[in-house]
Amino acid sequence: MKTTIKLMEKLQEHLEELVSKREEKFDNFSEKWQDSEKGEAFNEKTERLQEILDEVIDWQMELGEE
């Protein structure tokens, strides 16, 4: 189980970095691009990655309780 938790910690770190970079990239684009279909799709994907990150954190906490 420890190996699984360690892998999830690495996944968490990767997702945190990815989400952060995508948020920064989105913020640096023009407002026109942000409001475009591409911008909205980019932002939706970033939000989904954040949801996955939150789920990974929840799973780590559950597995750590066993």
C-alpha positions as a Markdown table, in Angstrom:
| # | Residue | x | y | z |
|---|---|---|---|---|
| 1 | Met | 0.0 | 0.0 | 0.0 |
| 2 | Lys | 2.9 | 2.3 | 0.7 |
| 3 | Thr | 4.0 | 2.0 | -2.9 |
| 4 | Thr | 0.6 | 3.1 | -4.1 |
| 5 | Ile | 0.5 | 6.1 | -1.8 |
| 6 | Lys | 4.0 | 7.1 | -3.0 |
| 7 | Leu | 2.9 | 6.9 | -6.6 |
| 8 | Met | -0.2 | 8.9 | -5.8 |
| 9 | Glu | 2.0 | 11.6 | -4.2 |
| 10 | Lys | 4.1 | 11.8 | -7.3 |
| 11 | Leu | 0.9 | 12.1 | -9.4 |
| 12 | Gln | -0.3 | 14.8 | -7.1 |
| 13 | Glu | 3.0 | 16.8 | -7.5 |
| 14 | His | 2.8 | 16.4 | -11.3 |
| 15 | Leu | -0.8 | 17.5 | -11.4 |
| 16 | Glu | -0.2 | 20.5 | -9.2 |
| 17 | Glu | 2.6 | 21.7 | -11.4 |
| 18 | Leu | 0.5 | 21.1 | -14.6 |
| 19 | Val | -2.5 | 22.9 | -13.2 |
| 20 | Ser | -0.4 | 25.8 | -12.0 |
| 21 | Lys | 1.4 | 26.2 | -15.4 |
| 22 | Arg | -1.9 | 26.0 | -17.3 |
| 23 | Glu | -3.5 | 28.6 | -15.1 |
| 24 | Glu | -0.5 | 30.9 | -15.5 |
| 25 | Lys | -0.6 | 30.4 | -19.3 |
| 26 | Phe | -4.3 | 31.1 | -19.5 |
| 27 | Asp | -3.9 | 34.3 | -17.4 |
| 28 | Asn | -1.2 | 35.5 | -19.7 |
| 29 | Phe | -3.3 | 35.2 | -22.9 |
| 30 | Ser | -5.5 | 38.1 | -24.0 |
| 31 | Glu | -9.0 | 38.4 | -22.8 |
| 32 | Lys | -10.2 | 37.9 | -26.4 |
| 33 | Trp | -8.4 | 34.5 | -26.5 |
| 34 | Gln | -9.7 | 33.6 | -23.0 |
| 35 | Asp | -13.3 | 34.2 | -24.2 |
| 36 | Ser | -12.8 | 32.3 | -27.5 |
| 37 | Glu | -13.8 | 28.6 | -27.9 |
| 38 | Lys | -10.1 | 27.6 | -27.7 |
| 39 | Gly | -9.7 | 29.6 | -24.5 |
| 40 | Glu | -12.8 | 28.2 | -22.9 |
| 41 | Ala | -11.8 | 24.6 | -23.9 |
| 42 | Phe | -8.3 | 25.2 | -22.5 |
| 43 | Asn | -9.8 | 26.5 | -19.2 |
| 44 | Glu | -12.3 | 23.6 | -19.0 |
| 45 | Lys | -9.5 | 21.1 | -19.3 |
| 46 | Thr | -7.6 | 22.8 | -16.6 |
| 47 | Glu | -10.6 | 22.8 | -14.3 |
| 48 | Arg | -11.0 | 19.0 | -15.0 |
| 49 | Leu | -7.3 | 18.4 | -14.2 |
| 50 | Gln | -7.9 | 20.3 | -10.9 |
| 51 | Glu | -10.9 | 18.0 | -10.1 |
| 52 | Ile | -8.7 | 15.0 | -10.8 |
| 53 | Leu | -6.0 | 16.4 | -8.5 |
| 54 | Asp | -8.6 | 16.9 | -5.8 |
| 55 | Glu | -9.7 | 13.3 | -6.2 |
| 56 | Val | -6.1 | 12.0 | -6.0 |
| 57 | Ile | -5.7 | 13.9 | -2.7 |
| 58 | Asp | -8.9 | 12.4 | -1.4 |
| 59 | Trp | -7.8 | 8.9 | -2.3 |
| 60 | Gln | -4.5 | 9.4 | -0.6 |
| 61 | Met | -6.2 | 10.4 | 2.6 |
| 62 | Glu | -8.5 | 7.4 | 2.4 |
| 63 | Leu | -5.7 | 5.0 | 1.7 |
| 64 | Gly | -3.6 | 6.5 | 4.5 |
| 65 | Glu | -6.4 | 5.7 | 7.0 |
| 66 | Glu | -6.2 | 2.0 | 6.4 |
